[in-house]
């Protein structure tokens, strides 16, 4: 992932100074797409591991014996 970001940044700097060739524009678009796919995947994994305190409290209440 770090190499991907480094190359995207390198192309970005080059674009600001001298511009990019059509091949480099294509490469930049592909790299950005790969980066976004990885970012979304990582973010989704983080969201999947989140547990809400309210949900745990409700589960604990459901497990208590009813009188």
PEFENHU-V540098 format. One record per residue. N is the residue number from 1. RES is the residue in one letter. PHI is phi in radians with two decimals (999 if undefined). OMEGA is omega in whole degrees, 0 to 359 (NA if undefined). NEAR is the number of other ideal C-beta (glycine too) atoms within 8 Angstrom. Layout:
# PEFENHU-V540098
n = [N:N]
res = [RES:RES]
phi = [PHI:PHI]
omega = [OMEGA:OMEGA]
near = [NEAR:NEAR]
This chain:
# PEFENHU-V540098
n = [1:2:3:4:5:6:7:8:9:10:11:12:13:14:15:16:17:18:19:20:21:22:23:24:25:26:27:28:29:30:31:32:33:34:35:36:37:38:39:40:41:42:43:44:45:46:47:48:49:50:51:52:53:54:55:56:57:58:59:60:61:62:63:64:65:66:67]
res = [X:X:X:X:X:X:X:X:X:X:X:X:X:X:X:X:X:X:X:X:X:X:X:X:X:X:X:X:X:X:X:X:X:X:X:X:X:X:X:X:X:X:X:X:X:X:X:X:X:X:X:X:X:X:X:X:X:X:X:X:X:X:X:X:X:X:X]
phi = [999:-1.12:-1.14:-1.09:-1.12:-1.07:-1.20:-1.05:-1.13:-1.08:-1.15:-1.13:-1.10:-1.13:-1.09:-1.27:-1.66:-2.04:1.61:-2.03:-1.33:-0.99:-1.15:-1.19:-1.09:-1.13:-1.05:-1.06:-1.10:-1.15:-1.13:-1.09:-1.11:-1.07:-1.05:-1.12:-1.08:-1.16:-1.06:-1.09:-1.10:-1.10:-1.13:-1.07:-1.08:-1.11:-1.13:-1.17:-1.59:-1.32:-2.02:-1.52:-1.07:-1.03:-1.12:-1.15:-1.14:-1.13:-1.13:-1.13:-1.15:-1.16:-1.47:-1.17:-1.17:-1.53:-1.72]
omega = [180:179:179:180:180:180:177:179:178:178:179:178:180:180:180:184:186:182:182:174:177:178:179:176:178:179:180:179:179:180:178:179:178:180:181:177:180:179:180:180:179:180:178:178:178:180:180:182:181:174:180:181:180:180:179:178:179:178:180:178:179:182:179:178:179:179:NA]
near = [6:5:6:11:9:8:10:12:8:8:13:9:8:11:10:5:6:3:6:9:6:6:6:11:9:8:10:13:8:8:12:9:8:9:12:8:8:10:8:8:8:8:8:8:8:8:7:6:6:6:6:6:6:6:8:9:8:8:8:8:7:6:5:6:3:3:2]
